[in-house]
Amino acid sequence: MTQADHYRDQSNRAKRLAQAVNDPETSKKLIEMAEEFRLYAERLEQTH
């Protein structure tokens, strides 16, 4: 597994957690984290 794959997996995990929690603020933070992980994965792929 590459680092990009790892961060993409973390992004997907954060999205799933965001859907599972009942607290809107927590869900929002998890969605933000998911996007950051996705962007980081993209950057890693572009540099390698």
mmCIF file of the N, C-alpha and C atoms, coordinates in Angstrom:
data_MODEL
# 
_entry.id   MODEL 
# 
loop_
_atom_site.group_PDB 
_atom_site.id 
_atom_site.type_symbol 
_atom_site.label_atom_id 
_atom_site.label_alt_id 
_atom_site.label_comp_id 
_atom_site.label_asym_id 
_atom_site.label_entity_id 
_atom_site.label_seq_id 
_atom_site.pdbx_PDB_ins_code 
_atom_site.Cartn_x 
_atom_site.Cartn_y 
_atom_site.Cartn_z 
_atom_site.occupancy 
_atom_site.B_iso_or_equiv 
_atom_site.pdbx_formal_charge 
_atom_site.auth_seq_id 
_atom_site.auth_comp_id 
_atom_site.auth_asym_id 
_atom_site.auth_atom_id 
_atom_site.pdbx_PDB_model_num 
ATOM 1   N N  . MET A 1 1  ? 0.853   -1.186 0.000  1.00 0.00 ? 1  MET A N  1 
ATOM 2   C CA . MET A 1 1  ? 0.000   0.000  0.000  1.00 0.00 ? 1  MET A CA 1 
ATOM 3   C C  . MET A 1 1  ? 0.890   1.237  0.000  1.00 0.00 ? 1  MET A C  1 
ATOM 4   N N  . THR A 1 2  ? 0.616   2.136  -0.911 1.00 0.00 ? 2  THR A N  1 
ATOM 5   C CA . THR A 1 2  ? 1.376   3.387  -0.965 1.00 0.00 ? 2  THR A CA 1 
ATOM 6   C C  . THR A 1 2  ? 0.844   4.364  0.080  1.00 0.00 ? 2  THR A C  1 
ATOM 7   N N  . GLN A 1 3  ? 1.603   5.426  0.305  1.00 0.00 ? 3  GLN A N  1 
ATOM 8   C CA . GLN A 1 3  ? 1.135   6.469  1.226  1.00 0.00 ? 3  GLN A CA 1 
ATOM 9   C C  . GLN A 1 3  ? -0.145  7.103  0.709  1.00 0.00 ? 3  GLN A C  1 
ATOM 10  N N  . ALA A 1 4  ? -0.224  7.292  -0.596 1.00 0.00 ? 4  ALA A N  1 
ATOM 11  C CA . ALA A 1 4  ? -1.443  7.874  -1.176 1.00 0.00 ? 4  ALA A CA 1 
ATOM 12  C C  . ALA A 1 4  ? -2.637  6.974  -0.904 1.00 0.00 ? 4  ALA A C  1 
ATOM 13  N N  . ASP A 1 5  ? -2.459  5.663  -1.060 1.00 0.00 ? 5  ASP A N  1 
ATOM 14  C CA . ASP A 1 5  ? -3.541  4.719  -0.765 1.00 0.00 ? 5  ASP A CA 1 
ATOM 15  C C  . ASP A 1 5  ? -3.957  4.806  0.695  1.00 0.00 ? 5  ASP A C  1 
ATOM 16  N N  . HIS A 1 6  ? -2.973  4.923  1.561  1.00 0.00 ? 6  HIS A N  1 
ATOM 17  C CA . HIS A 1 6  ? -3.260  5.025  2.995  1.00 0.00 ? 6  HIS A CA 1 
ATOM 18  C C  . HIS A 1 6  ? -4.142  6.244  3.285  1.00 0.00 ? 6  HIS A C  1 
ATOM 19  N N  . TYR A 1 7  ? -3.767  7.387  2.728  1.00 0.00 ? 7  TYR A N  1 
ATOM 20  C CA . TYR A 1 7  ? -4.547  8.603  2.985  1.00 0.00 ? 7  TYR A CA 1 
ATOM 21  C C  . TYR A 1 7  ? -5.915  8.548  2.323  1.00 0.00 ? 7  TYR A C  1 
ATOM 22  N N  . ARG A 1 8  ? -6.014  7.898  1.185  1.00 0.00 ? 8  ARG A N  1 
ATOM 23  C CA . ARG A 1 8  ? -7.316  7.724  0.545  1.00 0.00 ? 8  ARG A CA 1 
ATOM 24  C C  . ARG A 1 8  ? -8.205  6.837  1.423  1.00 0.00 ? 8  ARG A C  1 
ATOM 25  N N  . ASP A 1 9  ? -7.635  5.791  1.989  1.00 0.00 ? 9  ASP A N  1 
ATOM 26  C CA . ASP A 1 9  ? -8.394  4.940  2.913  1.00 0.00 ? 9  ASP A CA 1 
ATOM 27  C C  . ASP A 1 9  ? -8.856  5.724  4.136  1.00 0.00 ? 9  ASP A C  1 
ATOM 28  N N  . GLN A 1 10 ? -7.972  6.565  4.661  1.00 0.00 ? 10 GLN A N  1 
ATOM 29  C CA . GLN A 1 10 ? -8.349  7.381  5.821  1.00 0.00 ? 10 GLN A CA 1 
ATOM 30  C C  . GLN A 1 10 ? -9.469  8.355  5.456  1.00 0.00 ? 10 GLN A C  1 
ATOM 31  N N  . SER A 1 11 ? -9.428  8.874  4.253  1.00 0.00 ? 11 SER A N  1 
ATOM 32  C CA . SER A 1 11 ? -10.495 9.761  3.793  1.00 0.00 ? 11 SER A CA 1 
ATOM 33  C C  . SER A 1 11 ? -11.830 9.028  3.764  1.00 0.00 ? 11 SER A C  1 
ATOM 34  N N  . ASN A 1 12 ? -11.823 7.842  3.198  1.00 0.00 ? 12 ASN A N  1 
ATOM 35  C CA . ASN A 1 12 ? -13.057 7.047  3.135  1.00 0.00 ? 12 ASN A CA 1 
ATOM 36  C C  . ASN A 1 12 ? -13.555 6.694  4.520  1.00 0.00 ? 12 ASN A C  1 
ATOM 37  N N  . ARG A 1 13 ? -12.646 6.381  5.412  1.00 0.00 ? 13 ARG A N  1 
ATOM 38  C CA . ARG A 1 13 ? -13.023 6.044  6.795  1.00 0.00 ? 13 ARG A CA 1 
ATOM 39  C C  . ARG A 1 13 ? -13.675 7.249  7.483  1.00 0.00 ? 13 ARG A C  1 
ATOM 40  N N  . ALA A 1 14 ? -13.083 8.422  7.304  1.00 0.00 ? 14 ALA A N  1 
ATOM 41  C CA . ALA A 1 14 ? -13.641 9.631  7.916  1.00 0.00 ? 14 ALA A CA 1 
ATOM 42  C C  . ALA A 1 14 ? -15.031 9.929  7.358  1.00 0.00 ? 14 ALA A C  1 
ATOM 43  N N  . LYS A 1 15 ? -15.228 9.709  6.067  1.00 0.00 ? 15 LYS A N  1 
ATOM 44  C CA . LYS A 1 15 ? -16.560 9.920  5.472  1.00 0.00 ? 15 LYS A CA 1 
ATOM 45  C C  . LYS A 1 15 ? -17.591 8.982  6.080  1.00 0.00 ? 15 LYS A C  1 
ATOM 46  N N  . ARG A 1 16 ? -17.207 7.712  6.243  1.00 0.00 ? 16 ARG A N  1 
ATOM 47  C CA . ARG A 1 16 ? -18.139 6.742  6.849  1.00 0.00 ? 16 ARG A CA 1 
ATOM 48  C C  . ARG A 1 16 ? -18.478 7.135  8.275  1.00 0.00 ? 16 ARG A C  1 
ATOM 49  N N  . LEU A 1 17 ? -17.473 7.553  9.034  1.00 0.00 ? 17 LEU A N  1 
ATOM 50  C CA . LEU A 1 17 ? -17.714 7.976  10.412 1.00 0.00 ? 17 LEU A CA 1 
ATOM 51  C C  . LEU A 1 17 ? -18.612 9.207  10.457 1.00 0.00 ? 17 LEU A C  1 
ATOM 52  N N  . ALA A 1 18 ? -18.405 10.126 9.521  1.00 0.00 ? 18 ALA A N  1 
ATOM 53  C CA . ALA A 1 18 ? -19.232 11.341 9.475  1.00 0.00 ? 18 ALA A CA 1 
ATOM 54  C C  . ALA A 1 18 ? -20.700 10.996 9.288  1.00 0.00 ? 18 ALA A C  1 
ATOM 55  N N  . GLN A 1 19 ? -20.970 9.966  8.515  1.00 0.00 ? 19 GLN A N  1 
ATOM 56  C CA . GLN A 1 19 ? -22.360 9.547  8.290  1.00 0.00 ? 19 GLN A CA 1 
ATOM 57  C C  . GLN A 1 19 ? -22.940 8.828  9.507  1.00 0.00 ? 19 GLN A C  1 
ATOM 58  N N  . ALA A 1 20 ? -22.052 8.237  10.323 1.00 0.00 ? 20 ALA A N  1 
ATOM 59  C CA . ALA A 1 20 ? -22.514 7.415  11.437 1.00 0.00 ? 20 ALA A CA 1 
ATOM 60  C C  . ALA A 1 20 ? -22.769 8.205  12.719 1.00 0.00 ? 20 ALA A C  1 
ATOM 61  N N  . VAL A 1 21 ? -22.124 9.354  12.865 1.00 0.00 ? 21 VAL A N  1 
ATOM 62  C CA . VAL A 1 21 ? -22.283 10.112 14.111 1.00 0.00 ? 21 VAL A CA 1 
ATOM 63  C C  . VAL A 1 21 ? -23.541 10.969 14.066 1.00 0.00 ? 21 VAL A C  1 
ATOM 64  N N  . ASN A 1 22 ? -24.060 11.258 15.245 1.00 0.00 ? 22 ASN A N  1 
ATOM 65  C CA . ASN A 1 22 ? -25.291 12.047 15.343 1.00 0.00 ? 22 ASN A CA 1 
ATOM 66  C C  . ASN A 1 22 ? -25.022 13.532 15.564 1.00 0.00 ? 22 ASN A C  1 
ATOM 67  N N  . ASP A 1 23 ? -23.829 13.862 15.993 1.00 0.00 ? 23 ASP A N  1 
ATOM 68  C CA . ASP A 1 23 ? -23.504 15.251 16.290 1.00 0.00 ? 23 ASP A CA 1 
ATOM 69  C C  . ASP A 1 23 ? -23.099 15.984 15.015 1.00 0.00 ? 23 ASP A C  1 
ATOM 70  N N  . PRO A 1 24 ? -23.832 17.036 14.641 1.00 0.00 ? 24 PRO A N  1 
ATOM 71  C CA . PRO A 1 24 ? -23.544 17.747 13.390 1.00 0.00 ? 24 PRO A CA 1 
ATOM 72  C C  . PRO A 1 24 ? -22.137 18.359 13.345 1.00 0.00 ? 24 PRO A C  1 
ATOM 73  N N  . GLU A 1 25 ? -21.668 18.878 14.471 1.00 0.00 ? 25 GLU A N  1 
ATOM 74  C CA . GLU A 1 25 ? -20.338 19.490 14.499 1.00 0.00 ? 25 GLU A CA 1 
ATOM 75  C C  . GLU A 1 25 ? -19.243 18.437 14.284 1.00 0.00 ? 25 GLU A C  1 
ATOM 76  N N  . THR A 1 26 ? -19.404 17.290 14.900 1.00 0.00 ? 26 THR A N  1 
ATOM 77  C CA . THR A 1 26 ? -18.449 16.206 14.715 1.00 0.00 ? 26 THR A CA 1 
ATOM 78  C C  . THR A 1 26 ? -18.468 15.712 13.276 1.00 0.00 ? 26 THR A C  1 
ATOM 79  N N  . SER A 1 27 ? -19.656 15.591 12.724 1.00 0.00 ? 27 SER A N  1 
ATOM 80  C CA . SER A 1 27 ? -19.796 15.164 11.336 1.00 0.00 ? 27 SER A CA 1 
ATOM 81  C C  . SER A 1 27 ? -19.096 16.149 10.400 1.00 0.00 ? 27 SER A C  1 
ATOM 82  N N  . LYS A 1 28 ? -19.278 17.433 10.644 1.00 0.00 ? 28 LYS A N  1 
ATOM 83  C CA . LYS A 1 28 ? -18.646 18.465 9.820  1.00 0.00 ? 28 LYS A CA 1 
ATOM 84  C C  . LYS A 1 28 ? -17.126 18.356 9.889  1.00 0.00 ? 28 LYS A C  1 
ATOM 85  N N  . LYS A 1 29 ? -16.588 18.169 11.079 1.00 0.00 ? 29 LYS A N  1 
ATOM 86  C CA . LYS A 1 29 ? -15.132 18.055 11.238 1.00 0.00 ? 29 LYS A CA 1 
ATOM 87  C C  . LYS A 1 29 ? -14.602 16.819 10.515 1.00 0.00 ? 29 LYS A C  1 
ATOM 88  N N  . LEU A 1 30 ? -15.324 15.718 10.610 1.00 0.00 ? 30 LEU A N  1 
ATOM 89  C CA . LEU A 1 30 ? -14.894 14.493 9.930  1.00 0.00 ? 30 LEU A CA 1 
ATOM 90  C C  . LEU A 1 30 ? -14.907 14.662 8.414  1.00 0.00 ? 30 LEU A C  1 
ATOM 91  N N  . ILE A 1 31 ? -15.891 15.362 7.904  1.00 0.00 ? 31 ILE A N  1 
ATOM 92  C CA . ILE A 1 31 ? -15.947 15.628 6.460  1.00 0.00 ? 31 ILE A CA 1 
ATOM 93  C C  . ILE A 1 31 ? -14.764 16.506 6.044  1.00 0.00 ? 31 ILE A C  1 
ATOM 94  N N  . GLU A 1 32 ? -14.436 17.486 6.874  1.00 0.00 ? 32 GLU A N  1 
ATOM 95  C CA . GLU A 1 32 ? -13.276 18.338 6.586  1.00 0.00 ? 32 GLU A CA 1 
ATOM 96  C C  . GLU A 1 32 ? -11.989 17.514 6.596  1.00 0.00 ? 32 GLU A C  1 
ATOM 97  N N  . MET A 1 33 ? -11.865 16.626 7.566  1.00 0.00 ? 33 MET A N  1 
ATOM 98  C CA . MET A 1 33 ? -10.697 15.752 7.626  1.00 0.00 ? 33 MET A CA 1 
ATOM 99  C C  . MET A 1 33 ? -10.624 14.861 6.398  1.00 0.00 ? 33 MET A C  1 
ATOM 100 N N  . ALA A 1 34 ? -11.748 14.325 5.981  1.00 0.00 ? 34 ALA A N  1 
ATOM 101 C CA . ALA A 1 34 ? -11.796 13.454 4.805  1.00 0.00 ? 34 ALA A CA 1 
ATOM 102 C C  . ALA A 1 34 ? -11.281 14.196 3.582  1.00 0.00 ? 34 ALA A C  1 
ATOM 103 N N  . GLU A 1 35 ? -11.672 15.437 3.433  1.00 0.00 ? 35 GLU A N  1 
ATOM 104 C CA . GLU A 1 35 ? -11.220 16.228 2.292  1.00 0.00 ? 35 GLU A CA 1 
ATOM 105 C C  . GLU A 1 35 ? -9.716  16.493 2.368  1.00 0.00 ? 35 GLU A C  1 
ATOM 106 N N  . GLU A 1 36 ? -9.214  16.782 3.558  1.00 0.00 ? 36 GLU A N  1 
ATOM 107 C CA . GLU A 1 36 ? -7.775  16.995 3.715  1.00 0.00 ? 36 GLU A CA 1 
ATOM 108 C C  . GLU A 1 36 ? -6.994  15.725 3.373  1.00 0.00 ? 36 GLU A C  1 
ATOM 109 N N  . PHE A 1 37 ? -7.465  14.582 3.838  1.00 0.00 ? 37 PHE A N  1 
ATOM 110 C CA . PHE A 1 37 ? -6.808  13.315 3.506  1.00 0.00 ? 37 PHE A CA 1 
ATOM 111 C C  . PHE A 1 37 ? -6.827  13.079 1.997  1.00 0.00 ? 37 PHE A C  1 
ATOM 112 N N  . ARG A 1 38 ? -7.950  13.360 1.360  1.00 0.00 ? 38 ARG A N  1 
ATOM 113 C CA . ARG A 1 38 ? -8.065  13.161 -0.089 1.00 0.00 ? 38 ARG A CA 1 
ATOM 114 C C  . ARG A 1 38 ? -7.084  14.052 -0.846 1.00 0.00 ? 38 ARG A C  1 
ATOM 115 N N  . LEU A 1 39 ? -7.015  15.311 -0.449 1.00 0.00 ? 39 LEU A N  1 
ATOM 116 C CA . LEU A 1 39 ? -6.096  16.240 -1.096 1.00 0.00 ? 39 LEU A CA 1 
ATOM 117 C C  . LEU A 1 39 ? -4.641  15.821 -0.888 1.00 0.00 ? 39 LEU A C  1 
ATOM 118 N N  . TYR A 1 40 ? -4.330  15.358 0.301  1.00 0.00 ? 40 TYR A N  1 
ATOM 119 C CA . TYR A 1 40 ? -2.971  14.909 0.580  1.00 0.00 ? 40 TYR A CA 1 
ATOM 120 C C  . TYR A 1 40 ? -2.619  13.714 -0.293 1.00 0.00 ? 40 TYR A C  1 
ATOM 121 N N  . ALA A 1 41 ? -3.551  12.789 -0.456 1.00 0.00 ? 41 ALA A N  1 
ATOM 122 C CA . ALA A 1 41 ? -3.328  11.630 -1.324 1.00 0.00 ? 41 ALA A CA 1 
ATOM 123 C C  . ALA A 1 41 ? -3.069  12.081 -2.759 1.00 0.00 ? 41 ALA A C  1 
ATOM 124 N N  . GLU A 1 42 ? -3.842  13.042 -3.228 1.00 0.00 ? 42 GLU A N  1 
ATOM 125 C CA . GLU A 1 42 ? -3.649  13.570 -4.584 1.00 0.00 ? 42 GLU A CA 1 
ATOM 126 C C  . GLU A 1 42 ? -2.262  14.178 -4.738 1.00 0.00 ? 42 GLU A C  1 
ATOM 127 N N  . ARG A 1 43 ? -1.844  14.961 -3.755 1.00 0.00 ? 43 ARG A N  1 
ATOM 128 C CA . ARG A 1 43 ? -0.528  15.598 -3.827 1.00 0.00 ? 43 ARG A CA 1 
ATOM 129 C C  . ARG A 1 43 ? 0.587   14.564 -3.846 1.00 0.00 ? 43 ARG A C  1 
ATOM 130 N N  . LEU A 1 44 ? 0.434   13.535 -3.041 1.00 0.00 ? 44 LEU A N  1 
ATOM 131 C CA . LEU A 1 44 ? 1.449   12.475 -3.026 1.00 0.00 ? 44 LEU A CA 1 
ATOM 132 C C  . LEU A 1 44 ? 1.542   11.792 -4.384 1.00 0.00 ? 44 LEU A C  1 
ATOM 133 N N  . GLU A 1 45 ? 0.410   11.556 -4.999 1.00 0.00 ? 45 GLU A N  1 
ATOM 134 C CA . GLU A 1 45 ? 0.420   10.907 -6.321 1.00 0.00 ? 45 GLU A CA 1 
ATOM 135 C C  . GLU A 1 45 ? 1.060   11.799 -7.370 1.00 0.00 ? 45 GLU A C  1 
ATOM 136 N N  . GLN A 1 46 ? 0.859   13.088 -7.269 1.00 0.00 ? 46 GLN A N  1 
ATOM 137 C CA . GLN A 1 46 ? 1.422   14.010 -8.255 1.00 0.00 ? 46 GLN A CA 1 
ATOM 138 C C  . GLN A 1 46 ? 2.932   14.132 -8.129 1.00 0.00 ? 46 GLN A C  1 
ATOM 139 N N  . THR A 1 47 ? 3.459   13.928 -6.927 1.00 0.00 ? 47 THR A N  1 
ATOM 140 C CA . THR A 1 47 ? 4.898   14.092 -6.709 1.00 0.00 ? 47 THR A CA 1 
ATOM 141 C C  . THR A 1 47 ? 5.674   12.796 -6.919 1.00 0.00 ? 47 THR A C  1 
ATOM 142 N N  . HIS A 1 48 ? 4.964   11.689 -7.072 1.00 0.00 ? 48 HIS A N  1 
ATOM 143 C CA . HIS A 1 48 ? 5.676   10.410 -7.241 1.00 0.00 ? 48 HIS A CA 1 
ATOM 144 C C  . HIS A 1 48 ? 5.391   9.805  -8.586 1.00 0.00 ? 48 HIS A C  1 
# 
